[in-house]
Amino acid sequence: MKTMIRIRNFSLIVLALAAFSCAKKQQGGGQAGAAGQIKEYPVIAVSSQSTQLFKDYPTKLEGQQTVEIRSKIAGYIEQVMVDEGAFVKKGQVLFRLNANDIQATVRSAEAQVKVAEAEVNSARINLEKTKPLVEKNIISKFDLESMESVFKSKEAQLAQANANLQNARANLQYTLITSPAEGTIGTFPYRVGSLVSSATAEPLTTVSNTVKMYAYFSFNEKEFLALTNGLEGKNLQEKFAKLPDVTLVLADNSVYETPGRIETASGLVDAQTGAVNIRASFPNAEGRLRSGGSGLVRIPQYVDSAIIIPQKTTYELQGKHFVFLVGADNKVHNTEIQILAGNLKDSYVVTSGLKAGDQIVFEGIAALRNDTEIKPKLVDAGSLSENVPAANQVKN
């Protein structure tokens, strides 16, 4: 009986092992079939498109007019009439200097004028008395000439006294330091109680007219010629008038909402750097821009034919960009490309590595390896240029 039980158990084990072996063979056969299947991938045909590109140039911002405020006379600051960063009008009082000494000088000069006027009157009376006596030969002409000389001397002293008075009054006015222009006040290196004069090294402050801001940047000579060649106009100003608006990218990478214009260029090419200095202007009615600020001037350029591909068709390896190019045998080949990054939001402009008519894998590149055979399915990626309207475009 025990022998029959052992035989039955052994038979069950053999059957179980056979069933497990068959299952493994079926599973293996299924995997082999999946591995041998060619997977379908969407691909796009590379073509040339028109687009608007841009290039950024570092810039420094300056107000339309920046004036240093200095004291014309020596004196102690008695009162600061405005705060740093305030907007001021032309002629508005900014600082008041102590005027006690100058007021005393004015009073003294006024007294000197009165003394000189009295002496002139006295000399005139003496001269008028002397003329009849000379006519009657009571006194000599020499005495008359002497009286005339005294009278002229007293008139000169009166003129000098009046000049001193005017100078003293002017100095009194200089104790009120006013703004020569409309704009925004800078910082104050000197405060109440500081002694200032025309020889003080630092200005009391600055006033920047920032209603219109200037952005200064530079081109190299080749870029400058490429920008201006082909533009209509008899001179640079007329050529610049044909250029499209430029954009200002601020230090926080935000884009300033109001576009600007390139206005002028320096007449010389820097012999050391080969650069041409350019000035663009931006309206600043709200005062967002400040003198001394930095950013980027973004200049658009219209390109008639450029090879543009979606960013998702590429992958990056060690700082280089690659795509999977579909060969004639339907095998993909990882191909290095050179791109212009940053000009378009979701696309790259390819400068080398691809040509019109090439087919590249559109989606699913993460699962691909070099020389993998695929079943390509041609799809339309649509327009990738992200174009802006063609008005005022600069063509390359």
C-alpha positions in Angstrom: 0.0 0.0 0.0 2.8 2.4 0.9 4.5 1.5 -2.3 1.4 2.4 -4.4 1.2 5.8 -2.5 4.9 6.6 -3.3 4.4 5.7 -7.0 1.3 8.0 -7.2 3.1 10.9 -5.5 6.1 10.5 -7.8 3.8 10.6 -10.8 2.2 13.8 -9.6 5.6 15.5 -9.2 6.6 14.4 -12.8 3.4 15.8 -14.2 3.8 19.1 -12.4 7.4 19.5 -13.7 6.3 18.7 -17.2 3.5 21.3 -17.0 5.9 23.9 -15.6 8.4 23.2 -18.4 5.7 23.7 -21.1 4.7 27.0 -19.6 8.2 28.3 -19.6 8.6 27.3 -23.3 5.4 29.0 -24.2 6.4 32.2 -22.2 9.8 32.2 -23.9 8.3 31.7 -27.3 6.0 34.7 -26.6 8.9 37.0 -25.7 10.8 36.0 -28.8 7.9 36.9 -30.9 7.6 40.4 -29.2 11.3 41.0 -29.6 11.1 40.2 -33.3 8.2 42.7 -33.9 9.1 46.0 -35.6 7.5 48.9 -33.7 5.9 51.9 -35.5 7.1 55.4 -34.7 5.9 58.8 -35.9 8.5 60.7 -38.0 8.5 64.1 -39.6 10.2 65.3 -42.7 12.6 68.2 -42.2 11.7 71.3 -44.2 12.8 75.0 -44.5 10.5 77.6 -43.0 10.4 81.3 -42.6 10.7 82.6 -39.1 11.6 85.5 -36.9 14.7 85.0 -34.8 16.4 87.3 -32.3 19.8 88.0 -30.8 20.4 89.5 -27.4 23.0 92.2 -26.6 24.1 93.2 -23.0 23.1 96.8 -22.4 23.4 99.6 -19.8 20.5 101.9 -19.2 20.9 105.7 -18.7 18.3 108.4 -18.4 17.8 110.8 -21.3 19.5 113.5 -19.1 21.5 112.9 -16.0 22.7 116.1 -14.2 25.1 116.3 -11.3 23.9 118.7 -8.6 26.7 120.7 -7.0 26.9 123.7 -4.7 28.3 126.9 -6.3 29.4 128.3 -3.0 30.8 127.1 0.3 28.3 126.5 3.1 26.7 124.1 5.5 23.6 122.1 4.4 20.8 123.5 6.6 17.9 121.6 5.1 17.3 118.8 2.6 14.0 119.6 0.8 13.4 116.3 -1.0 13.9 112.6 -0.5 16.1 110.2 -2.4 14.3 108.7 -5.4 11.7 111.5 -5.5 10.4 112.9 -8.8 11.2 116.7 -9.0 10.3 119.5 -11.3 12.7 121.9 -13.0 13.5 124.8 -10.6 12.3 122.9 -7.5 14.4 123.5 -4.4 16.5 120.5 -3.4 18.8 121.8 -0.6 19.1 124.9 1.5 22.5 126.1 2.8 23.0 128.2 5.8 22.8 131.9 4.6 23.6 133.9 7.7 27.1 134.9 6.6 26.0 135.7 3.1 23.1 137.8 4.3 25.5 139.8 6.3 27.7 140.2 3.2 24.6 141.4 1.3 23.8 144.0 3.9 27.4 145.2 3.9 27.5 145.4 0.1 24.2 147.5 0.2 25.8 149.9 2.7 28.9 150.2 0.5 26.6 151.1 -2.5 25.0 153.9 -0.5 28.3 155.3 0.6 29.6 155.2 -3.0 26.4 156.9 -4.2 26.9 159.7 -1.6 30.5 160.2 -2.7 29.4 160.4 -6.4 26.8 163.0 -5.5 29.4 165.0 -3.5 31.9 164.8 -6.4 29.2 165.9 -8.9 28.4 169.0 -6.7 32.0 170.0 -6.4 32.5 169.6 -10.2 29.4 171.8 -10.9 30.8 174.4 -8.5 34.2 174.4 -10.2 33.0 174.9 -13.8 31.8 178.6 -13.3 35.0 179.5 -11.4 37.1 178.3 -14.3 35.0 180.2 -16.8 35.6 183.4 -14.7 39.3 182.6 -14.5 39.1 182.4 -10.7 40.7 179.0 -10.7 42.8 177.2 -13.3 41.6 174.5 -15.7 43.9 172.1 -13.9 41.6 172.3 -10.9 38.6 171.5 -13.1 40.3 168.5 -14.6 41.2 167.3 -11.1 37.5 167.6 -10.1 36.4 165.7 -13.2 38.9 162.9 -12.3 37.6 162.7 -8.8 34.0 162.4 -10.1 34.9 159.6 -12.5 36.8 157.8 -9.7 33.7 158.0 -7.5 31.5 156.7 -10.3 33.9 153.7 -10.8 33.8 153.0 -7.0 30.0 153.1 -7.2 30.0 150.6 -10.1 32.3 148.3 -8.1 30.1 148.6 -5.1 27.0 147.6 -7.2 28.9 144.7 -8.7 29.8 143.5 -5.2 26.2 143.8 -4.2 25.0 141.8 -7.2 27.6 139.1 -6.4 26.5 138.9 -2.8 22.8 138.7 -3.8 23.7 135.9 -6.3 25.5 134.0 -3.6 22.5 134.4 -1.4 20.4 132.8 -4.2 22.9 130.0 -4.5 22.1 129.0 -0.9 18.9 127.6 -2.4 20.1 124.7 -4.7 17.4 123.9 -7.3 16.9 121.2 -9.9 18.0 122.3 -13.4 15.8 119.6 -15.0 12.8 117.4 -14.4 13.6 113.9 -13.3 14.3 111.5 -10.5 16.6 112.3 -7.6 19.6 110.0 -6.9 21.3 109.3 -3.5 22.5 111.8 -1.0 26.2 111.4 0.1 25.9 114.6 2.2 23.3 115.3 4.9 22.3 118.2 7.1 25.3 119.8 8.7 27.8 118.8 6.0 30.1 121.5 4.6 30.0 121.6 0.8 31.4 123.8 -1.9 32.1 123.9 -5.6 35.3 121.9 -4.9 33.5 119.0 -3.2 34.5 115.7 -4.9 31.1 114.1 -5.0 28.0 115.9 -6.2 25.2 116.5 -3.7 23.0 114.2 -5.8 21.9 113.6 -9.4 18.8 114.3 -11.3 17.9 111.8 -14.0 15.3 112.6 -16.6 14.0 109.1 -17.1 10.9 109.8 -19.1 12.9 108.4 -22.0 15.6 105.8 -21.3 18.7 105.2 -23.4 20.0 101.6 -23.8 23.7 101.5 -24.9 25.1 98.3 -26.4 27.6 97.3 -29.2 27.8 95.3 -32.4 30.9 93.9 -33.9 31.7 95.4 -37.3 30.4 92.4 -39.2 27.1 92.3 -37.4 26.7 96.1 -37.9 27.2 95.7 -41.7 24.9 92.8 -41.8 22.2 94.8 -40.0 22.4 97.9 -42.1 23.3 96.5 -45.6 20.1 96.2 -47.7 18.2 98.8 -45.7 16.9 101.7 -47.7 18.0 105.2 -46.7 20.6 107.9 -47.5 22.1 107.8 -44.0 22.1 105.7 -40.9 19.1 107.6 -39.3 17.0 106.8 -42.4 18.2 103.2 -42.4 17.5 102.8 -38.6 13.9 104.1 -39.2 13.4 101.0 -41.3 14.4 98.6 -38.5 11.7 96.8 -36.5 11.1 97.6 -32.8 13.5 96.1 -30.3 12.7 94.6 -27.0 14.3 95.1 -23.6 14.9 92.1 -21.4 15.3 93.2 -17.8 17.7 91.8 -15.2 15.1 89.4 -13.8 14.6 88.0 -17.4 11.2 89.6 -17.7 10.4 91.5 -20.9 9.7 95.2 -20.7 6.2 95.8 -21.9 7.0 98.8 -24.2 9.2 98.2 -27.3 12.0 100.6 -28.2 13.8 101.8 -31.3 17.4 101.9 -32.4 18.2 105.6 -32.9 21.9 106.1 -33.6 25.3 104.6 -33.8 28.8 105.9 -33.1 30.7 107.2 -36.1 33.8 105.2 -35.2 34.7 101.5 -34.9 36.7 100.8 -31.8 40.2 100.0 -33.0 40.9 97.6 -30.1 37.6 95.7 -29.9 36.2 96.3 -33.4 32.9 97.3 -31.8 30.3 99.9 -32.9 28.4 101.5 -30.1 24.6 101.6 -30.6 21.9 103.5 -28.8 18.3 102.4 -28.5 15.6 104.3 -26.7 12.6 103.1 -24.6 9.6 105.1 -23.3 9.5 105.2 -19.5 6.5 107.1 -18.5 5.8 105.0 -15.5 9.4 105.2 -14.2 10.0 101.4 -14.1 13.4 101.8 -15.6 16.3 103.4 -13.7 19.6 104.9 -14.7 22.4 102.5 -14.2 20.3 99.4 -14.7 21.3 96.6 -16.9 19.6 94.1 -19.3 19.6 92.8 -22.8 18.5 94.5 -26.0 16.7 91.9 -28.1 16.9 92.5 -31.9 14.6 90.5 -34.2 15.8 89.3 -37.6 13.6 87.7 -40.2 15.0 84.6 -41.9 13.5 83.4 -45.2 14.5 79.8 -44.9 15.5 78.0 -41.7 15.4 74.3 -40.7 13.3 74.2 -37.5 12.5 71.1 -35.5 10.6 70.5 -32.3 12.6 70.4 -29.1 11.1 67.0 -28.2 12.7 65.4 -31.2 16.1 66.0 -29.7 18.1 64.7 -26.7 21.2 66.1 -25.0 24.3 64.3 -24.2 27.4 65.9 -22.7 26.3 69.3 -23.9 25.6 68.2 -27.4 22.3 67.8 -29.1 21.2 64.7 -31.1 18.2 63.5 -33.2 17.4 60.0 -34.5 17.7 60.2 -38.3 15.8 57.6 -40.2 17.9 55.9 -42.9 16.8 54.3 -46.2 16.8 50.9 -44.4 14.3 52.3 -41.8 17.0 52.1 -39.2 17.6 55.1 -36.9 20.9 56.7 -36.5 21.7 59.1 -33.6 22.9 62.3 -35.4 24.6 65.3 -33.8 23.1 68.7 -34.7 24.1 72.3 -34.1 21.2 74.5 -32.9 20.3 78.1 -32.0 18.7 77.7 -28.6 16.4 80.3 -27.0 15.1 81.9 -30.1 11.9 79.9 -30.3 9.8 78.7 -27.4 9.3 75.0 -28.2 11.6 74.6 -31.3 15.2 74.7 -32.3 16.7 76.3 -35.3 19.2 73.8 -36.8 22.4 75.3 -38.2 24.1 72.1 -39.2 23.5 68.3 -39.1 20.2 68.2 -41.0 19.0 69.1 -44.5 15.6 69.6 -46.0 14.0 66.2 -46.8 15.6 64.3 -43.9 13.2 62.3 -41.7 13.6 62.3 -37.9 11.7 60.5 -35.2 9.0 62.7 -33.8 8.0 61.0 -30.6 9.2 58.2 -28.3 12.9 58.7 -28.8 13.6 57.7 -25.2 13.1 54.0 -26.1 15.3 54.0 -29.2 18.9 52.9 -29.6 21.3 53.5 -32.5 20.6 51.2 -35.5 17.2 50.2 -34.2 14.9 49.3 -37.1 11.5 51.0 -36.9 8.3 51.2 -38.9 8.2 55.0 -39.8 4.8 56.7 -39.9 5.1 60.1 -41.5 3.1 62.8 -39.6 2.8 66.6 -40.0 4.4 68.6 -37.3 2.7 71.8 -38.5 4.3 75.3 -38.5 7.2 75.5 -36.0 8.4 79.1 -36.8 6.2 80.8 -34.1 6.3 83.8 -36.6 5.3 87.3 -35.8 3.7 89.5 -38.5 6.0 90.3 -41.3 5.8 94.1 -41.0 9.2 95.9 -40.6 11.2 92.7 -40.8 14.9 92.6 -41.3 15.9 89.8 -43.7 19.2 87.9 -43.7 
